[in-house]
């Protein structure tokens, strides 16, 4: 059973209810885009089932995806010392000895709760080249082993899929973090933070971890207790989407040196090429849609409704779209897609491909 899919409520609500009503199964999977909430759920389970005095003995966490079934059995069959349950957490575990693993996990000791933590429920489809590589490395078998494991847990235990928060939930999250930092913000500013952060952008790289970090920056910038627009802008100034816009702005103004500097800053900050390309493509696609809809005579409000884009993000994109013709946007977007292909096929190293992209546009 998958928590979110079955009930419609967010998994963080479901797992809290299940814990309160003592409905946590002996084996469960925590997964999804919001790894912030996966960690939160592990902490919640630890607080409920593990006594602090015997935490070293009654809590076991492994980050080894190749931990053996014999090691798992040894840990799971050790009785808890002082705690109600022995809590065993396996992160990114991929079973190899499928039959032995499934046979054992279907009959876990009642004294143990086994938690399997993943980022995603299913693997993305592979290209033909990728499948051949899987055959050489054994990755295909490992993936099928994980798929079998998910099916077993779905029938015998429970899967909690921590996806993106809804807007009201995200607003509450931000407000709570601000209060914890001694700050407050009007609902309109909370909406601005959500829109400007890019949390609901299609690339999906911006998560609650990023929101929390940006909220801390806003609080640090705010001398009083009430957050202002200036504080929000300052806190989001290092936001990836904002920096991508700045890089595109430098390109449009023929300031290639500045564009390269911004690119290198992003790379040095740890941003990976696929993420940079995804966000850049997302911004260009949005600007192109704006151009096309303007030609159709659509108003900003109609665009906002049809594209499901918040007014703050739309206004920003509209301002940048003015600097490009539709033809230029299509040309630049084509260059971004080509860059993505060059990296994925191994034709060019990621940094060189990104540099070429800036030089070409």
C-alpha positions as YAML, in Angstrom:
chain: A
units: angstrom
residues:
- id: 1
  name: UNK
  ca: [0.00, 0.00, 0.00]
- id: 2
  name: UNK
  ca: [1.35, 3.43, -0.97]
- id: 3
  name: UNK
  ca: [0.27, 6.04, 1.59]
- id: 4
  name: UNK
  ca: [-0.24, 9.06, -0.62]
- id: 5
  name: UNK
  ca: [-1.73, 7.27, -3.61]
- id: 6
  name: UNK
  ca: [-4.35, 5.43, -1.57]
- id: 7
  name: UNK
  ca: [-5.68, 8.27, 0.58]
- id: 8
  name: UNK
  ca: [-4.96, 11.49, -1.31]
- id: 9
  name: UNK
  ca: [-3.39, 13.05, 1.77]
- id: 10
  name: UNK
  ca: [0.30, 13.76, 2.03]
- id: 11
  name: UNK
  ca: [2.46, 10.94, 3.36]
- id: 12
  name: UNK
  ca: [3.68, 13.05, 6.30]
- id: 13
  name: UNK
  ca: [0.06, 13.28, 7.52]
- id: 14
  name: UNK
  ca: [-0.53, 9.56, 6.99]
- id: 15
  name: UNK
  ca: [2.56, 8.38, 8.85]
- id: 16
  name: UNK
  ca: [1.76, 10.59, 11.83]
- id: 17
  name: UNK
  ca: [-1.75, 9.09, 11.97]
- id: 18
  name: UNK
  ca: [-0.39, 5.55, 11.61]
- id: 19
  name: UNK
  ca: [2.06, 6.10, 14.45]
- id: 20
  name: UNK
  ca: [-0.60, 7.57, 16.71]
- id: 21
  name: UNK
  ca: [-2.96, 4.64, 16.00]
- id: 22
  name: UNK
  ca: [-0.15, 2.04, 16.26]
- id: 23
  name: UNK
  ca: [-0.51, 1.01, 12.62]
- id: 24
  name: UNK
  ca: [3.17, 1.10, 11.61]
- id: 25
  name: UNK
  ca: [3.96, -2.24, 9.90]
- id: 26
  name: UNK
  ca: [7.07, -4.32, 10.48]
- id: 27
  name: UNK
  ca: [8.50, -3.28, 7.12]
- id: 28
  name: UNK
  ca: [8.03, 0.02, 5.34]
- id: 29
  name: UNK
  ca: [9.54, 2.16, 2.60]
- id: 30
  name: UNK
  ca: [10.14, 5.89, 2.89]
- id: 31
  name: UNK
  ca: [10.81, 7.54, -0.45]
- id: 32
  name: UNK
  ca: [10.08, 10.47, -2.72]
- id: 33
  name: UNK
  ca: [11.33, 13.83, -3.92]
- id: 34
  name: UNK
  ca: [11.23, 15.38, -0.45]
- id: 35
  name: UNK
  ca: [14.17, 13.71, 1.25]
- id: 36
  name: UNK
  ca: [13.79, 16.38, 3.93]
- id: 37
  name: UNK
  ca: [10.55, 14.63, 4.96]
- id: 38
  name: UNK
  ca: [12.11, 11.17, 4.62]
- id: 39
  name: UNK
  ca: [14.71, 12.22, 7.20]
- id: 40
  name: UNK
  ca: [11.96, 13.78, 9.33]
- id: 41
  name: UNK
  ca: [10.02, 10.48, 9.25]
- id: 42
  name: UNK
  ca: [13.09, 8.48, 10.30]
- id: 43
  name: UNK
  ca: [13.61, 10.90, 13.21]
- id: 44
  name: UNK
  ca: [9.92, 10.57, 14.14]
- id: 45
  name: UNK
  ca: [10.10, 6.77, 14.14]
- id: 46
  name: UNK
  ca: [13.29, 6.90, 16.19]
- id: 47
  name: UNK
  ca: [11.69, 9.17, 18.77]
- id: 48
  name: UNK
  ca: [8.68, 6.84, 19.14]
- id: 49
  name: UNK
  ca: [10.32, 3.43, 19.12]
- id: 50
  name: UNK
  ca: [13.88, 3.91, 20.40]
- id: 51
  name: UNK
  ca: [14.82, 4.81, 23.95]
- id: 52
  name: UNK
  ca: [17.61, 7.44, 24.06]
- id: 53
  name: UNK
  ca: [19.50, 5.45, 26.72]
- id: 54
  name: UNK
  ca: [19.85, 2.43, 24.41]
- id: 55
  name: UNK
  ca: [19.95, 4.22, 21.06]
- id: 56
  name: UNK
  ca: [23.39, 2.87, 20.15]
- id: 57
  name: UNK
  ca: [22.10, -0.70, 20.44]
- id: 58
  name: UNK
  ca: [18.47, -0.35, 19.37]
- id: 59
  name: UNK
  ca: [18.94, 1.86, 16.28]
- id: 60
  name: UNK
  ca: [20.86, 0.61, 13.26]
- id: 61
  name: UNK
  ca: [21.35, 2.76, 10.15]
- id: 62
  name: UNK
  ca: [23.19, 1.49, 7.08]
- id: 63
  name: UNK
  ca: [24.13, 3.54, 4.02]
- id: 64
  name: UNK
  ca: [25.69, 0.56, 2.27]
- id: 65
  name: UNK
  ca: [23.45, -0.41, -0.70]
- id: 66
  name: UNK
  ca: [25.23, -3.78, -0.86]
- id: 67
  name: UNK
  ca: [24.75, -4.84, 2.75]
- id: 68
  name: UNK
  ca: [24.32, -8.63, 2.76]
- id: 69
  name: UNK
  ca: [21.22, -10.50, 3.83]
- id: 70
  name: UNK
  ca: [23.26, -12.23, 6.53]
- id: 71
  name: UNK
  ca: [24.24, -8.86, 8.00]
- id: 72
  name: UNK
  ca: [20.61, -7.71, 7.86]
- id: 73
  name: UNK
  ca: [19.43, -10.90, 9.63]
- id: 74
  name: UNK
  ca: [22.06, -10.50, 12.34]
- id: 75
  name: UNK
  ca: [20.89, -6.95, 13.10]
- id: 76
  name: UNK
  ca: [17.15, -7.61, 12.83]
- id: 77
  name: UNK
  ca: [17.26, -10.67, 15.08]
- id: 78
  name: UNK
  ca: [19.06, -8.89, 17.89]
- id: 79
  name: UNK
  ca: [16.42, -8.05, 20.47]
- id: 80
  name: UNK
  ca: [16.04, -4.43, 21.60]
- id: 81
  name: UNK
  ca: [17.62, -3.61, 24.98]
- id: 82
  name: UNK
  ca: [15.27, -0.99, 26.44]
- id: 83
  name: UNK
  ca: [13.23, 0.12, 23.46]
- id: 84
  name: UNK
  ca: [9.76, -1.06, 22.36]
- id: 85
  name: UNK
  ca: [11.24, -1.97, 18.95]
- id: 86
  name: UNK
  ca: [14.55, -2.48, 17.23]
- id: 87
  name: UNK
  ca: [14.65, 0.10, 14.42]
- id: 88
  name: UNK
  ca: [16.71, -0.90, 11.37]
- id: 89
  name: UNK
  ca: [17.13, 1.67, 8.59]
- id: 90
  name: UNK
  ca: [18.66, 0.68, 5.23]
- id: 91
  name: UNK
  ca: [19.33, 3.55, 2.84]
- id: 92
  name: UNK
  ca: [19.31, 2.86, -0.92]
- id: 93
  name: UNK
  ca: [19.42, -0.88, -0.30]
- id: 94
  name: UNK
  ca: [19.40, -2.98, -3.50]
- id: 95
  name: UNK
  ca: [18.99, -6.73, -2.89]
- id: 96
  name: UNK
  ca: [21.10, -9.12, -4.90]
- id: 97
  name: UNK
  ca: [20.07, -12.49, -3.43]
- id: 98
  name: UNK
  ca: [16.44, -11.85, -4.23]
- id: 99
  name: UNK
  ca: [14.86, -15.12, -3.10]
- id: 100
  name: UNK
  ca: [16.69, -15.19, 0.24]
- id: 101
  name: UNK
  ca: [15.93, -11.53, 0.87]
- id: 102
  name: UNK
  ca: [12.21, -11.77, 0.13]
- id: 103
  name: UNK
  ca: [11.85, -15.00, 2.09]
- id: 104
  name: UNK
  ca: [13.43, -13.43, 5.17]
- id: 105
  name: UNK
  ca: [11.72, -10.04, 4.97]
- id: 106
  name: UNK
  ca: [8.30, -11.66, 4.73]
- id: 107
  name: UNK
  ca: [8.83, -13.14, 8.19]
- id: 108
  name: UNK
  ca: [10.69, -10.45, 10.17]
- id: 109
  name: UNK
  ca: [10.85, -10.70, 13.96]
- id: 110
  name: UNK
  ca: [7.97, -8.83, 15.62]
- id: 111
  name: UNK
  ca: [10.53, -6.97, 17.74]
- id: 112
  name: UNK
  ca: [11.96, -5.23, 14.65]
- id: 113
  name: UNK
  ca: [10.79, -2.45, 12.36]
- id: 114
  name: UNK
  ca: [12.71, -2.41, 9.09]
- id: 115
  name: UNK
  ca: [12.78, 0.90, 7.21]
- id: 116
  name: UNK
  ca: [13.97, 1.05, 3.58]
- id: 117
  name: UNK
  ca: [14.74, 4.63, 2.53]
- id: 118
  name: UNK
  ca: [14.96, 5.66, -1.14]
- id: 119
  name: UNK
  ca: [14.75, 8.81, -3.21]
- id: 120
  name: UNK
  ca: [12.53, 7.34, -5.94]
- id: 121
  name: UNK
  ca: [10.00, 4.54, -6.14]
- id: 122
  name: UNK
  ca: [10.80, 3.47, -9.69]
- id: 123
  name: UNK
  ca: [13.82, 3.77, -11.92]
- id: 124
  name: UNK
  ca: [13.74, 5.91, -15.04]
- id: 125
  name: UNK
  ca: [13.65, 4.05, -18.34]
- id: 126
  name: UNK
  ca: [17.00, 3.26, -19.86]
- id: 127
  name: UNK
  ca: [18.31, 3.82, -23.36]
- id: 128
  name: UNK
  ca: [19.51, 0.84, -25.40]
- id: 129
  name: UNK
  ca: [23.11, 1.76, -24.61]
- id: 130
  name: UNK
  ca: [22.23, 2.01, -20.93]
- id: 131
  name: UNK
  ca: [20.62, -1.42, -20.97]
- id: 132
  name: UNK
  ca: [23.72, -2.97, -22.55]
- id: 133
  name: UNK
  ca: [25.84, -1.36, -19.89]
- id: 134
  name: UNK
  ca: [23.48, -2.77, -17.25]
- id: 135
  name: UNK
  ca: [24.03, -6.25, -18.65]
- id: 136
  name: UNK
  ca: [27.78, -5.84, -18.29]
- id: 137
  name: UNK
  ca: [27.71, -4.38, -14.78]
- id: 138
  name: UNK
  ca: [24.81, -6.34, -13.31]
- id: 139
  name: UNK
  ca: [22.80, -3.17, -12.69]
- id: 140
  name: UNK
  ca: [19.75, -4.67, -14.39]
- id: 141
  name: UNK
  ca: [19.61, -7.51, -11.88]
- id: 142
  name: UNK
  ca: [20.03, -5.09, -9.00]
- id: 143
  name: UNK
  ca: [17.22, -2.90, -10.32]
- id: 144
  name: UNK
  ca: [14.88, -5.86, -10.75]
- id: 145
  name: UNK
  ca: [15.76, -6.90, -7.21]
- id: 146
  name: UNK
  ca: [14.66, -3.52, -5.92]
- id: 147
  name: UNK
  ca: [11.45, -3.67, -7.97]
- id: 148
  name: UNK
  ca: [10.64, -7.06, -6.42]
- id: 149
  name: UNK
  ca: [11.32, -5.59, -3.00]
- id: 150
  name: UNK
  ca: [8.92, -2.70, -3.60]
- id: 151
  name: UNK
  ca: [6.18, -5.09, -4.71]
- id: 152
  name: UNK
  ca: [6.64, -7.20, -1.60]
- id: 153
  name: UNK
  ca: [6.55, -4.18, 0.73]
- id: 154
  name: UNK
  ca: [3.49, -2.82, -1.04]
- id: 155
  name: UNK
  ca: [1.60, -6.04, -0.26]
- id: 156
  name: UNK
  ca: [3.06, -6.89, 3.16]
- id: 157
  name: UNK
  ca: [3.95, -3.49, 4.60]
- id: 158
  name: UNK
  ca: [3.51, 0.13, 3.57]
- id: 159
  name: UNK
  ca: [5.14, 2.67, 1.26]
- id: 160
  name: UNK
  ca: [5.18, 6.33, 2.27]
- id: 161
  name: UNK
  ca: [5.83, 8.50, -0.78]
- id: 162
  name: UNK
  ca: [6.93, 11.98, 0.30]
- id: 163
  name: UNK
  ca: [6.26, 14.11, -2.76]
- id: 164
  name: UNK
  ca: [6.07, 17.90, -3.04]
- id: 165
  name: UNK
  ca: [3.98, 19.77, -0.51]
- id: 166
  name: UNK
  ca: [0.77, 21.51, -1.57]
- id: 167
  name: UNK
  ca: [0.73, 25.31, -1.49]
- id: 168
  name: UNK
  ca: [-1.03, 25.56, 1.87]
- id: 169
  name: UNK
  ca: [1.30, 22.97, 3.38]
- id: 170
  name: UNK
  ca: [4.34, 24.74, 1.98]
- id: 171
  name: UNK
  ca: [3.11, 28.10, 3.31]
- id: 172
  name: UNK
  ca: [2.73, 26.54, 6.77]
- id: 173
  name: UNK
  ca: [6.22, 25.05, 6.49]
- id: 174
  name: UNK
  ca: [7.73, 28.46, 5.68]
- id: 175
  name: UNK
  ca: [5.77, 30.23, 8.43]
- id: 176
  name: UNK
  ca: [6.86, 27.64, 10.98]
- id: 177
  name: UNK
  ca: [10.52, 27.98, 10.01]
- id: 178
  name: UNK
  ca: [10.29, 31.76, 10.23]
- id: 179
  name: UNK
  ca: [8.68, 31.59, 13.68]
- id: 180
  name: UNK
  ca: [11.47, 29.30, 14.80]
- id: 181
  name: UNK
  ca: [13.90, 32.03, 13.77]
- id: 182
  name: UNK
  ca: [11.91, 34.73, 15.58]
- id: 183
  name: UNK
  ca: [10.45, 36.22, 12.39]
- id: 184
  name: UNK
  ca: [7.02, 36.69, 10.86]
- id: 185
  name: UNK
  ca: [5.77, 37.38, 7.33]
- id: 186
  name: UNK
  ca: [2.49, 38.50, 5.77]
- id: 187
  name: UNK
  ca: [0.65, 35.92, 3.62]
- id: 188
  name: UNK
  ca: [1.49, 37.95, 0.50]
- id: 189
  name: UNK
  ca: [5.21, 37.64, 1.28]
- id: 190
  name: UNK
  ca: [4.86, 33.91, 1.91]
- id: 191
  name: UNK
  ca: [3.26, 33.64, -1.55]
- id: 192
  name: UNK
  ca: [6.14, 35.63, -3.01]
- id: 193
  name: UNK
  ca: [8.70, 33.30, -1.38]
- id: 194
  name: UNK
  ca: [6.92, 30.26, -2.84]
- id: 195
  name: UNK
  ca: [6.73, 31.77, -6.32]
- id: 196
  name: UNK
  ca: [10.24, 33.23, -6.41]
- id: 197
  name: UNK
  ca: [11.85, 30.11, -4.98]
- id: 198
  name: UNK
  ca: [10.91, 27.98, -7.99]
- id: 199
  name: UNK
  ca: [9.63, 25.14, -5.78]
- id: 200
  name: UNK
  ca: [6.94, 24.19, -8.30]
- id: 201
  name: UNK
  ca: [9.11, 24.46, -11.40]
- id: 202
  name: UNK
  ca: [9.10, 21.38, -13.60]
- id: 203
  name: UNK
  ca: [12.79, 20.58, -13.12]
- id: 204
  name: UNK
  ca: [12.04, 19.64, -9.51]
- id: 205
  name: UNK
  ca: [15.53, 20.31, -8.14]
- id: 206
  name: UNK
  ca: [14.42, 22.88, -5.57]
- id: 207
  name: UNK
  ca: [13.18, 21.13, -2.42]
- id: 208
  name: UNK
  ca: [12.39, 21.82, 1.23]
- id: 209
  name: UNK
  ca: [16.11, 21.74, 2.02]
- id: 210
  name: UNK
  ca: [16.54, 24.72, -0.34]
- id: 211
  name: UNK
  ca: [13.49, 26.49, 1.07]
- id: 212
  name: UNK
  ca: [14.82, 26.12, 4.61]
- id: 213
  name: UNK
  ca: [18.25, 27.48, 3.64]
- id: 214
  name: UNK
  ca: [16.74, 30.46, 1.80]
- id: 215
  name: UNK
  ca: [14.41, 31.24, 4.71]
- id: 216
  name: UNK
  ca: [17.45, 31.33, 7.01]
- id: 217
  name: UNK
  ca: [19.12, 33.84, 4.67]
- id: 218
  name: UNK
  ca: [16.00, 36.01, 4.75]
- id: 219
  name: UNK
  ca: [15.91, 35.90, 8.54]
- id: 220
  name: UNK
  ca: [19.60, 36.79, 8.75]
- id: 221
  name: UNK
  ca: [19.00, 39.80, 6.50]
- id: 222
  name: UNK
  ca: [15.99, 40.99, 8.54]
- id: 223
  name: UNK
  ca: [17.00, 43.25, 11.48]
- id: 224
  name: UNK
  ca: [13.52, 43.28, 13.01]
- id: 225
  name: UNK
  ca: [10.84, 40.67, 13.54]
- id: 226
  name: UNK
  ca: [8.75, 41.40, 10.42]
- id: 227
  name: UNK
  ca: [10.07, 40.16, 7.08]
- id: 228
  name: UNK
  ca: [10.06, 42.64, 4.17]
- id: 229
  name: UNK
  ca: [10.19, 42.32, 0.38]
- id: 230
  name: UNK
  ca: [13.85, 43.38, 0.51]
- id: 231
  name: UNK
  ca: [14.61, 40.53, 2.93]
- id: 232
  name: UNK
  ca: [12.93, 38.02, 0.61]
- id: 233
  name: UNK
  ca: [14.86, 39.28, -2.42]
- id: 234
  name: UNK
  ca: [18.13, 39.18, -0.47]
- id: 235
  name: UNK
  ca: [17.45, 35.64, 0.73]
- id: 236
  name: UNK
  ca: [16.68, 34.41, -2.77]
- id: 237
  name: UNK
  ca: [19.53, 36.28, -4.46]
- id: 238
  name: UNK
  ca: [21.57, 33.08, -4.57]
- id: 239
  name: UNK
  ca: [18.64, 31.05, -5.84]
- id: 240
  name: UNK
  ca: [19.57, 28.96, -8.89]
- id: 241
  name: UNK
  ca: [16.70, 30.24, -11.01]
- id: 242
  name: UNK
  ca: [17.65, 33.84, -10.23]
- id: 243
  name: UNK
  ca: [21.26, 33.19, -11.24]
- id: 244
  name: UNK
  ca: [20.15, 31.49, -14.46]
- id: 245
  name: UNK
  ca: [18.06, 34.54, -15.33]
- id: 246
  name: UNK
  ca: [21.09, 36.75, -14.59]
- id: 247
  name: UNK
  ca: [23.26, 34.61, -16.86]
- id: 248
  name: UNK
  ca: [20.71, 34.80, -19.69]
- id: 249
  name: UNK
  ca: [20.44, 38.55, -19.11]
- id: 250
  name: UNK
  ca: [24.21, 38.90, -19.51]
- id: 251
  name: UNK
  ca: [24.05, 36.88, -22.73]
- id: 252
  name: UNK
  ca: [21.21, 39.02, -24.11]
- id: 253
  name: UNK
  ca: [23.24, 42.15, -23.36]
- id: 254
  name: UNK
  ca: [26.28, 40.65, -25.14]
- id: 255
  name: UNK
  ca: [28.18, 40.58, -21.82]
- id: 256
  name: UNK
  ca: [29.73, 37.18, -22.41]
- id: 257
  name: UNK
  ca: [32.48, 37.68, -19.79]
- id: 258
  name: UNK
  ca: [29.82, 38.21, -17.12]
- id: 259
  name: UNK
  ca: [27.84, 35.21, -18.38]
- id: 260
  name: UNK
  ca: [30.92, 32.99, -18.16]
- id: 261
  name: UNK
  ca: [31.66, 34.29, -14.64]
- id: 262
  name: UNK
  ca: [28.13, 33.46, -13.52]
- id: 263
  name: UNK
  ca: [28.44, 30.00, -15.09]
- id: 264
  name: UNK
  ca: [31.73, 29.31, -13.29]
- id: 265
  name: UNK
  ca: [30.25, 30.55, -9.99]
- id: 266
  name: UNK
  ca: [27.37, 28.09, -10.39]
- id: 267
  name: UNK
  ca: [29.76, 25.24, -11.17]
- id: 268
  name: UNK
  ca: [32.04, 26.10, -8.25]
- id: 269
  name: UNK
  ca: [29.04, 26.21, -5.93]
- id: 270
  name: UNK
  ca: [28.47, 22.53, -6.74]
- id: 271
  name: UNK
  ca: [25.64, 22.78, -9.28]
- id: 272
  name: UNK
  ca: [25.71, 19.89, -11.74]
- id: 273
  name: UNK
  ca: [25.36, 20.26, -15.51]
- id: 274
  name: UNK
  ca: [22.04, 18.36, -15.84]
- id: 275
  name: UNK
  ca: [20.46, 20.60, -13.23]
- id: 276
  name: UNK
  ca: [21.79, 23.80, -14.85]
- id: 277
  name: UNK
  ca: [20.50, 22.70, -18.24]
- id: 278
  name: UNK
  ca: [17.10, 21.67, -16.88]
- id: 279
  name: UNK
  ca: [16.54, 25.00, -15.14]
- id: 280
  name: UNK
  ca: [17.82, 27.00, -18.14]
- id: 281
  name: UNK
  ca: [15.52, 25.09, -20.49]
- id: 282
  name: UNK
  ca: [12.60, 25.60, -18.12]
- id: 283
  name: UNK
  ca: [13.11, 29.38, -18.07]
- id: 284
  name: UNK
  ca: [13.48, 29.60, -21.84]
- id: 285
  name: UNK
  ca: [10.40, 27.45, -22.42]
- id: 286
  name: UNK
  ca: [8.41, 29.72, -20.12]
- id: 287
  name: UNK
  ca: [9.60, 32.84, -21.96]
- id: 288
  name: UNK
  ca: [8.76, 31.26, -25.31]
- id: 289
  name: UNK
  ca: [5.25, 30.39, -24.10]
- id: 290
  name: UNK
  ca: [4.81, 34.00, -22.99]
- id: 291
  name: UNK
  ca: [5.83, 35.24, -26.43]
- id: 292
  name: UNK
  ca: [3.42, 32.89, -28.18]
- id: 293
  name: UNK
  ca: [0.52, 33.68, -25.87]
- id: 294
  name: UNK
  ca: [1.08, 37.41, -26.24]
- id: 295
  name: UNK
  ca: [0.81, 37.01, -30.00]
- id: 296
  name: UNK
  ca: [-2.53, 35.30, -29.38]
- id: 297
  name: UNK
  ca: [-3.65, 38.36, -27.43]
- id: 298
  name: UNK
  ca: [-3.64, 36.66, -24.02]
- id: 299
  name: UNK
  ca: [-3.48, 38.84, -20.93]
- id: 300
  name: UNK
  ca: [-1.09, 38.20, -18.03]
- id: 301
  name: UNK
  ca: [-3.96, 36.86, -15.96]
- id: 302
  name: UNK
  ca: [-4.94, 34.43, -18.72]
- id: 303
  name: UNK
  ca: [-1.32, 33.28, -19.02]
- id: 304
  name: UNK
  ca: [-1.10, 32.77, -15.26]
- id: 305
  name: UNK
  ca: [-4.23, 30.63, -15.27]
- id: 306
  name: UNK
  ca: [-3.46, 28.58, -18.39]
- id: 307
  name: UNK
  ca: [0.19, 27.89, -17.53]
- id: 308
  name: UNK
  ca: [-0.45, 27.51, -13.79]
- id: 309
  name: UNK
  ca: [2.46, 29.86, -13.04]
- id: 310
  name: UNK
  ca: [2.49, 32.18, -10.05]
- id: 311
  name: UNK
  ca: [2.24, 35.89, -10.83]
- id: 312
  name: UNK
  ca: [5.72, 36.70, -9.42]
- id: 313
  name: UNK
  ca: [7.50, 34.13, -11.57]
- id: 314
  name: UNK
  ca: [5.41, 35.14, -14.58]
- id: 315
  name: UNK
  ca: [6.23, 38.83, -14.17]
- id: 316
  name: UNK
  ca: [9.94, 38.08, -13.94]
- id: 317
  name: UNK
  ca: [9.87, 35.86, -17.03]
- id: 318
  name: UNK
  ca: [7.83, 38.47, -18.94]
- id: 319
  name: UNK
  ca: [10.48, 41.07, -18.24]
- id: 320
  name: UNK
  ca: [13.24, 38.85, -19.58]
- id: 321
  name: UNK
  ca: [11.16, 37.69, -22.54]
- id: 322
  name: UNK
  ca: [11.03, 41.32, -23.76]
- id: 323
  name: UNK
  ca: [14.77, 41.17, -24.40]
- id: 324
  name: UNK
  ca: [14.48, 38.34, -26.93]
- id: 325
  name: UNK
  ca: [12.65, 37.78, -30.16]
- id: 326
  name: UNK
  ca: [10.70, 34.55, -30.54]
- id: 327
  name: UNK
  ca: [13.23, 33.44, -33.13]
- id: 328
  name: UNK
  ca: [16.14, 34.02, -30.72]
- id: 329
  name: UNK
  ca: [14.40, 32.14, -27.93]
- id: 330
  name: UNK
  ca: [13.87, 29.13, -30.21]
- id: 331
  name: UNK
  ca: [17.50, 29.28, -31.34]
- id: 332
  name: UNK
  ca: [18.82, 29.47, -27.77]
- id: 333
  name: UNK
  ca: [16.50, 26.71, -26.58]
- id: 334
  name: UNK
  ca: [17.69, 24.51, -29.45]
- id: 335
  name: UNK
  ca: [21.28, 25.16, -28.34]
- id: 336
  name: UNK
  ca: [20.40, 24.15, -24.77]
- id: 337
  name: UNK
  ca: [18.82, 20.89, -26.01]
- id: 338
  name: UNK
  ca: [21.91, 20.19, -28.13]
- id: 339
  name: UNK
  ca: [24.15, 20.79, -25.11]
- id: 340
  name: UNK
  ca: [22.10, 18.33, -23.10]
- id: 341
  name: UNK
  ca: [22.55, 15.75, -25.86]
- id: 342
  name: UNK
  ca: [26.32, 16.33, -26.08]
- id: 343
  name: UNK
  ca: [26.69, 15.68, -22.36]
- id: 344
  name: UNK
  ca: [24.40, 12.65, -22.20]
- id: 345
  name: UNK
  ca: [26.09, 10.94, -25.15]
- id: 346
  name: UNK
  ca: [29.55, 11.69, -23.75]
- id: 347
  name: UNK
  ca: [30.46, 13.74, -26.81]
- id: 348
  name: UNK
  ca: [31.74, 16.57, -24.58]
- id: 349
  name: UNK
  ca: [32.70, 17.00, -20.95]
- id: 350
  name: UNK
  ca: [29.92, 18.81, -19.02]
- id: 351
  name: UNK
  ca: [31.85, 22.04, -18.33]
- id: 352
  name: UNK
  ca: [33.15, 22.32, -21.89]
- id: 353
  name: UNK
  ca: [29.63, 21.71, -23.25]
- id: 354
  name: UNK
  ca: [28.22, 24.48, -21.02]
- id: 355
  name: UNK
  ca: [30.98, 26.87, -22.08]
- id: 356
  name: UNK
  ca: [30.21, 26.16, -25.73]
- id: 357
  name: UNK
  ca: [26.54, 26.77, -25.07]
- id: 358
  name: UNK
  ca: [27.27, 30.24, -23.66]
- id: 359
  name: UNK
  ca: [29.61, 31.02, -26.53]
- id: 360
  name: UNK
  ca: [27.03, 29.93, -29.14]
- id: 361
  name: UNK
  ca: [24.08, 31.89, -27.76]
...
